[in-house]
Amino acid sequence: MTTKLANPHYPPEICVKVTLLNFMVTPEGLEDQMLNTVVRIEEPNKEEQRQRNIKEFFENKNKQQATENKILKMLSEATGNILDDEELINTLQMSKIESIEIEEKLKQQEINREQFKNL
Protein backbone atom coordinates (compact mmCIF):
# COMPACT_ATOMS: atom_id res chain seq x y z
CA MET A 1 0.00 0.00 0.00
CA THR A 2 1.45 3.41 -0.91
CA THR A 3 0.32 6.99 -0.50
CA LYS A 4 1.47 10.44 -1.51
CA LEU A 5 0.16 11.93 1.72
CA ALA A 6 2.86 13.50 3.88
CA ASN A 7 1.32 12.28 7.13
CA PRO A 8 -1.29 9.59 6.42
CA HIS A 9 -3.72 8.46 9.09
CA TYR A 10 -4.80 4.84 9.06
CA PRO A 11 -7.34 3.23 11.36
CA PRO A 12 -5.90 1.11 14.22
CA GLU A 13 -7.14 -2.16 12.68
CA ILE A 14 -4.94 -1.50 9.63
CA CYS A 15 -1.93 -0.34 11.66
CA VAL A 16 -1.76 -3.61 13.62
CA LYS A 17 -1.69 -5.67 10.42
CA VAL A 18 0.96 -3.74 8.48
CA THR A 19 4.34 -2.16 9.02
CA LEU A 20 4.46 1.49 8.05
CA LEU A 21 7.62 2.69 6.29
CA ASN A 22 8.36 6.28 5.43
CA PHE A 23 10.43 6.56 2.25
CA MET A 24 9.97 10.30 1.96
CA VAL A 25 12.75 11.97 -0.02
CA THR A 26 13.90 15.37 1.20
CA PRO A 27 15.99 17.93 -0.66
CA GLU A 28 18.59 17.80 2.13
CA GLY A 29 18.86 14.02 1.84
CA LEU A 30 19.32 14.20 -1.91
CA GLU A 31 21.90 16.96 -1.52
CA ASP A 32 23.89 14.86 0.95
CA GLN A 33 23.81 11.83 -1.35
CA MET A 34 25.02 13.86 -4.32
CA LEU A 35 27.70 15.50 -2.21
CA ASN A 36 28.92 12.10 -1.01
CA THR A 37 29.12 10.79 -4.56
CA VAL A 38 31.00 13.83 -5.90
CA VAL A 39 33.48 13.90 -3.01
CA ARG A 40 34.11 10.13 -3.26
CA ILE A 41 34.93 10.44 -6.97
CA GLU A 42 36.84 13.74 -7.03
CA GLU A 43 38.64 13.70 -3.69
CA PRO A 44 38.93 10.23 -2.11
CA ASN A 45 41.15 11.47 0.74
CA LYS A 46 38.48 13.97 1.82
CA GLU A 47 35.91 11.19 1.65
CA GLU A 48 38.03 9.17 4.07
CA GLN A 49 38.24 12.19 6.35
CA ARG A 50 34.47 12.65 6.16
CA GLN A 51 33.92 8.99 7.05
CA ARG A 52 36.27 9.35 10.04
CA ASN A 53 34.36 12.47 11.12
CA ILE A 54 31.05 10.62 10.98
CA LYS A 55 32.44 7.72 13.00
CA GLU A 56 33.98 10.11 15.53
CA PHE A 57 30.70 12.02 15.81
CA PHE A 58 28.77 8.91 16.81
CA GLU A 59 31.52 7.73 19.16
CA ASN A 60 31.43 11.14 20.87
CA LYS A 61 27.65 11.02 21.15
CA ASN A 62 27.84 7.55 22.73
CA LYS A 63 30.55 8.70 25.12
CA GLN A 64 28.51 11.73 26.09
CA GLN A 65 25.42 9.58 26.68
CA ALA A 66 27.41 7.16 28.85
CA THR A 67 28.75 10.05 30.93
CA GLU A 68 25.26 11.49 31.36
CA ASN A 69 23.96 8.10 32.48
CA LYS A 70 26.83 7.77 34.96
CA ILE A 71 26.07 11.21 36.40
CA LEU A 72 22.37 10.41 36.75
CA LYS A 73 23.18 7.11 38.45
CA MET A 74 25.60 8.80 40.83
CA LEU A 75 23.06 11.50 41.65
CA SER A 76 20.33 8.95 42.34
CA GLU A 77 22.64 6.90 44.57
CA ALA A 78 24.09 9.90 46.41
CA THR A 79 23.47 10.09 50.11
CA GLY A 80 23.98 13.17 52.20
CA ASN A 81 25.40 16.34 50.72
CA ILE A 82 26.20 15.86 47.03
CA LEU A 83 28.81 18.63 47.22
CA ASP A 84 30.94 16.35 49.41
CA ASP A 85 31.03 13.58 46.78
CA GLU A 86 34.38 14.16 45.06
CA GLU A 87 33.82 11.47 42.44
CA LEU A 88 30.56 13.11 41.39
CA ILE A 89 32.18 16.56 41.23
CA ASN A 90 35.08 15.20 39.15
CA THR A 91 32.69 13.40 36.81
CA LEU A 92 30.70 16.61 36.32
CA GLN A 93 33.89 18.54 35.55
CA MET A 94 35.05 15.91 33.04
CA SER A 95 31.61 15.92 31.46
CA LYS A 96 31.80 19.67 31.00
CA ILE A 97 35.24 19.41 29.36
CA GLU A 98 34.10 16.57 27.09
CA SER A 99 30.99 18.52 26.12
CA ILE A 100 33.06 21.54 25.09
CA GLU A 101 35.44 19.33 23.06
CA ILE A 102 32.56 17.60 21.31
CA GLU A 103 30.93 20.94 20.50
CA GLU A 104 34.17 22.20 18.96
CA LYS A 105 34.52 19.02 16.90
CA LEU A 106 30.95 19.36 15.66
CA LYS A 107 31.62 22.95 14.59
CA GLN A 108 34.71 21.80 12.70
CA GLN A 109 32.74 19.02 11.04
CA GLU A 110 30.11 21.53 9.94
CA ILE A 111 32.85 23.74 8.44
CA ASN A 112 34.23 20.69 6.59
CA ARG A 113 30.74 19.85 5.34
CA GLU A 114 30.30 23.37 3.99
CA GLN A 115 33.68 23.11 2.26
CA PHE A 116 32.54 19.88 0.60
CA LYS A 117 29.41 21.63 -0.62
CA ASN A 118 31.47 24.37 -2.23
CA LEU A 119 33.59 21.96 -4.31
Backbone hydrogen bonds, N-H to C=O, Kabsch-Sander energy under -0.5 kcal/mol:
donor,donor_aa,acceptor,acceptor_aa,energy
10,Y,8,P,-0.5
14,I,11,P,-1.3
15,C,11,P,-1.9
16,V,12,P,-1.8
17,K,14,I,-1.1
18,V,14,I,-1.0
20,L,18,V,-0.5
23,F,21,L,-0.7
30,L,26,T,-2.3
31,E,27,P,-2.4
32,D,28,E,-2.4
33,Q,29,G,-2.1
34,M,30,L,-2.5
35,L,31,E,-2.6
36,N,32,D,-2.6
37,T,33,Q,-2.1
38,V,34,M,-2.6
39,V,35,L,-2.6
40,R,36,N,-2.4
41,I,37,T,-1.8
42,E,38,V,-3.0
43,E,39,V,-2.3
46,K,43,E,-0.5
47,E,43,E,-1.6
48,E,44,P,-2.1
49,Q,45,N,-1.9
50,R,46,K,-2.6
51,Q,47,E,-2.4
52,R,48,E,-2.3
53,N,49,Q,-2.4
54,I,50,R,-2.3
55,K,51,Q,-2.4
56,E,52,R,-2.9
57,F,53,N,-2.5
58,F,54,I,-2.0
59,E,55,K,-2.2
60,N,56,E,-2.7
61,K,57,F,-2.3
62,N,58,F,-2.3
63,K,59,E,-2.5
64,Q,60,N,-2.7
65,Q,61,K,-2.4
66,A,62,N,-2.4
67,T,63,K,-2.2
68,E,64,Q,-2.4
69,N,65,Q,-2.4
70,K,66,A,-2.2
71,I,67,T,-2.5
72,L,68,E,-2.5
73,K,69,N,-2.4
74,M,70,K,-2.7
75,L,71,I,-2.7
76,S,72,L,-2.3
77,E,73,K,-1.9
78,A,74,M,-0.8
82,I,80,G,-0.5
84,D,81,N,-1.4
85,D,82,I,-0.9
86,E,84,D,-1.1
89,I,85,D,-2.1
90,N,86,E,-2.8
91,T,87,E,-2.3
92,L,88,L,-2.4
93,Q,89,I,-2.2
94,M,90,N,-2.6
95,S,91,T,-2.4
96,K,92,L,-2.0
97,I,93,Q,-2.1
98,E,94,M,-2.8
99,S,95,S,-2.4
100,I,96,K,-2.0
101,E,97,I,-2.3
102,I,98,E,-2.7
103,E,99,S,-2.2
104,E,100,I,-2.2
105,K,101,E,-2.3
106,L,102,I,-2.4
107,K,103,E,-2.0
108,Q,104,E,-2.2
109,Q,105,K,-2.5
110,E,106,L,-2.1
111,I,107,K,-2.1
112,N,108,Q,-2.5
113,R,109,Q,-2.3
114,E,110,E,-2.2
115,Q,111,I,-2.1
116,F,112,N,-2.2
117,K,113,R,-1.8
118,N,114,E,-1.5
119,L,116,F,-1.2
